[in-house]
Amino acid sequence: MMGPGSFRGKAAIPMFPTTTHSGATFPECATIFNAAGRDANEKSMIDPFGRTITYLRVSVTDRCDFRCVYCMAEEMNFLPKAELLTLEELDRVCSAFVRLGVKLTLTTNGSQLVRYAGELYECGVRRVNVSVDTLDPAKFAAITRRGHLETVLKGLAAAKAAGLAVKINTVALRGVNEDELDDLVAWTGEEGFDLVVIEVMPMGDIGGENRLEQYLPLSLVRARLQRRWTLDESDYRTGGPARYVTVRETGRRLGFITPLTHNFCESCNRVRMTCTGTLYMCLGQEDAADLRAPLRQSEGDEPLEAAIREAIDRKPRGHDFIIDRRHNRPAVARHMSVTGG
């Protein structure tokens, strides 16, 4: 892994009527759609609501050298190494997903990119997603609790030099970086990066931090950005949660991920696996499938692939993220870092 980070699978990258709480709707005919899709292409994975699963996010480790205030508590208890999947097991499970229509890219906090960017390109990775929430070094250190902005910026330069495309992920934080989002749009435009802005997600205990105080709706962010930038609607889609516009002045894509104000479940194409082999079919639900057991019980991959397909058949309609204003507790107990982001 790139220091703290996770592999993602996404078919577009070379290499690697019921309504939910938030209003997403799904067709009643989805179950029939599922059966028809599987007959048409046995290698594809189609869930009960007709969504083709082409994206796997794998948490290679639960550890991270940052402690971002919206993601983790400052003091964390990590799993012993013996409980994690080995590199060989990760290779097997990722290869099984690739056979089922998924390929790989990488998400990272960028702290190790200087060291590994060239090797990543040589291995076939063509894009990295890097978390940068501020361009202010002091604020960066405060948000990450221990990271250094200069190190990440050098890593981004190394990624560009290696030929890797870069997408920047920024979590919008009320009273922290909301005055910098214009600058981030300008900076990513100058650097040739795409930018995705994300609302805080109510996952895991983050210590003394208050997510209600952190929460900044992206409807407000977009309205503010439009005072300076021309945001042209775009039909660009990755199958992921971001909804994109093109910033006319820079020519770069700007995405918005809104798990709270408007969920993205109707087009969800992804599942997530922890470093212990637990597969979550939805980021915001607790139902999960154990892939470690079939992985270790058989040298062949047939039981593993059967377990994956069975899990996809249980993928729910969507999440119901809310920030609990009365008790200030997360909607889901596990941390983003455990789930692979």
ChimeraX attribute file (.defattr): number of C-alpha atoms within 10 A of each C-alpha:
attribute: neighborCount
match mode: 1-to-1
recipient: residues
	/A:1	14
	/A:2	20
	/A:3	18
	/A:4	21
	/A:5	28
	/A:6	30
	/A:7	25
	/A:8	28
	/A:9	28
	/A:10	25
	/A:11	20
	/A:12	15
	/A:13	17
	/A:14	14
	/A:15	17
	/A:16	24
	/A:17	9
	/A:18	10
	/A:19	12
	/A:20	15
	/A:21	11
	/A:22	18
	/A:23	15
	/A:24	18
	/A:25	14
	/A:26	19
	/A:27	13
	/A:28	13
	/A:29	12
	/A:30	17
	/A:31	16
	/A:32	12
	/A:33	17
	/A:34	20
	/A:35	14
	/A:36	13
	/A:37	19
	/A:38	15
	/A:39	10
	/A:40	10
	/A:41	11
	/A:42	11
	/A:43	14
	/A:44	19
	/A:45	23
	/A:46	26
	/A:47	28
	/A:48	20
	/A:49	21
	/A:50	23
	/A:51	24
	/A:52	21
	/A:53	25
	/A:54	24
	/A:55	28
	/A:56	29
	/A:57	25
	/A:58	30
	/A:59	27
	/A:60	27
	/A:61	23
	/A:62	24
	/A:63	18
	/A:64	18
	/A:65	14
	/A:66	20
	/A:67	22
	/A:68	20
	/A:69	20
	/A:70	26
	/A:71	24
	/A:72	23
	/A:73	18
	/A:74	16
	/A:75	9
	/A:76	14
	/A:77	8
	/A:78	11
	/A:79	13
	/A:80	8
	/A:81	12
	/A:82	8
	/A:83	10
	/A:84	18
	/A:85	20
	/A:86	14
	/A:87	9
	/A:88	9
	/A:89	15
	/A:90	20
	/A:91	12
	/A:92	17
	/A:93	22
	/A:94	23
	/A:95	17
	/A:96	17
	/A:97	25
	/A:98	21
	/A:99	13
	/A:100	19
	/A:101	20
	/A:102	25
	/A:103	23
	/A:104	26
	/A:105	25
	/A:106	21
	/A:107	26
	/A:108	21
	/A:109	25
	/A:110	27
	/A:111	27
	/A:112	19
	/A:113	25
	/A:114	17
	/A:115	13
	/A:116	19
	/A:117	25
	/A:118	18
	/A:119	12
	/A:120	21
	/A:121	16
	/A:122	12
	/A:123	11
	/A:124	14
	/A:125	21
	/A:126	21
	/A:127	23
	/A:128	26
	/A:129	23
	/A:130	23
	/A:131	20
	/A:132	20
	/A:133	26
	/A:134	23
	/A:135	17
	/A:136	13
	/A:137	13
	/A:138	12
	/A:139	16
	/A:140	20
	/A:141	17
	/A:142	16
	/A:143	21
	/A:144	22
	/A:145	16
	/A:146	14
	/A:147	21
	/A:148	17
	/A:149	22
	/A:150	14
	/A:151	14
	/A:152	20
	/A:153	17
	/A:154	16
	/A:155	22
	/A:156	26
	/A:157	16
	/A:158	18
	/A:159	25
	/A:160	18
	/A:161	12
	/A:162	17
	/A:163	16
	/A:164	20
	/A:165	17
	/A:166	22
	/A:167	22
	/A:168	22
	/A:169	22
	/A:170	22
	/A:171	22
	/A:172	26
	/A:173	22
	/A:174	17
	/A:175	11
	/A:176	14
	/A:177	19
	/A:178	17
	/A:179	15
	/A:180	15
	/A:181	20
	/A:182	16
	/A:183	12
	/A:184	20
	/A:185	23
	/A:186	17
	/A:187	15
	/A:188	19
	/A:189	19
	/A:190	12
	/A:191	14
	/A:192	17
	/A:193	20
	/A:194	22
	/A:195	26
	/A:196	22
	/A:197	23
	/A:198	22
	/A:199	22
	/A:200	24
	/A:201	24
	/A:202	28
	/A:203	24
	/A:204	20
	/A:205	22
	/A:206	22
	/A:207	14
	/A:208	9
	/A:209	16
	/A:210	14
	/A:211	25
	/A:212	15
	/A:213	10
	/A:214	18
	/A:215	20
	/A:216	21
	/A:217	19
	/A:218	20
	/A:219	12
	/A:220	10
	/A:221	18
	/A:222	15
	/A:223	11
	/A:224	15
	/A:225	15
	/A:226	12
	/A:227	10
	/A:228	10
	/A:229	18
	/A:230	14
	/A:231	19
	/A:232	14
	/A:233	11
	/A:234	14
	/A:235	10
	/A:236	13
	/A:237	11
	/A:238	16
	/A:239	20
	/A:240	16
	/A:241	21
	/A:242	20
	/A:243	20
	/A:244	22
	/A:245	19
	/A:246	20
	/A:247	22
	/A:248	12
	/A:249	13
	/A:250	17
	/A:251	15
	/A:252	20
	/A:253	24
	/A:254	24
	/A:255	23
	/A:256	21
	/A:257	23
	/A:258	20
	/A:259	24
	/A:260	21
	/A:261	15
	/A:262	15
	/A:263	22
	/A:264	21
	/A:265	24
	/A:266	18
	/A:267	20
	/A:268	20
	/A:269	22
	/A:270	26
	/A:271	23
	/A:272	25
	/A:273	28
	/A:274	25
	/A:275	25
	/A:276	23
	/A:277	23
	/A:278	19
	/A:279	25
	/A:280	23
	/A:281	26
	/A:282	21
	/A:283	21
	/A:284	21
	/A:285	17
	/A:286	13
	/A:287	15
	/A:288	16
	/A:289	19
	/A:290	18
	/A:291	22
	/A:292	20
	/A:293	14
	/A:294	18
	/A:295	22
	/A:296	14
	/A:297	11
	/A:298	11
	/A:299	11
	/A:300	12
	/A:301	17
	/A:302	13
	/A:303	17
	/A:304	24
	/A:305	19
	/A:306	13
	/A:307	20
	/A:308	22
	/A:309	17
	/A:310	13
	/A:311	20
	/A:312	23
	/A:313	17
	/A:314	15
	/A:315	22
	/A:316	16
	/A:317	21
	/A:318	25
	/A:319	21
	/A:320	16
	/A:321	22
	/A:322	18
	/A:323	18
	/A:324	13
	/A:325	9
	/A:326	6
	/A:327	7
	/A:328	14
	/A:329	19
	/A:330	19
	/A:331	19
	/A:332	18
	/A:333	14
	/A:334	17
	/A:335	21
	/A:336	20
	/A:337	23
	/A:338	24
	/A:339	25
	/A:340	25
	/A:341	20
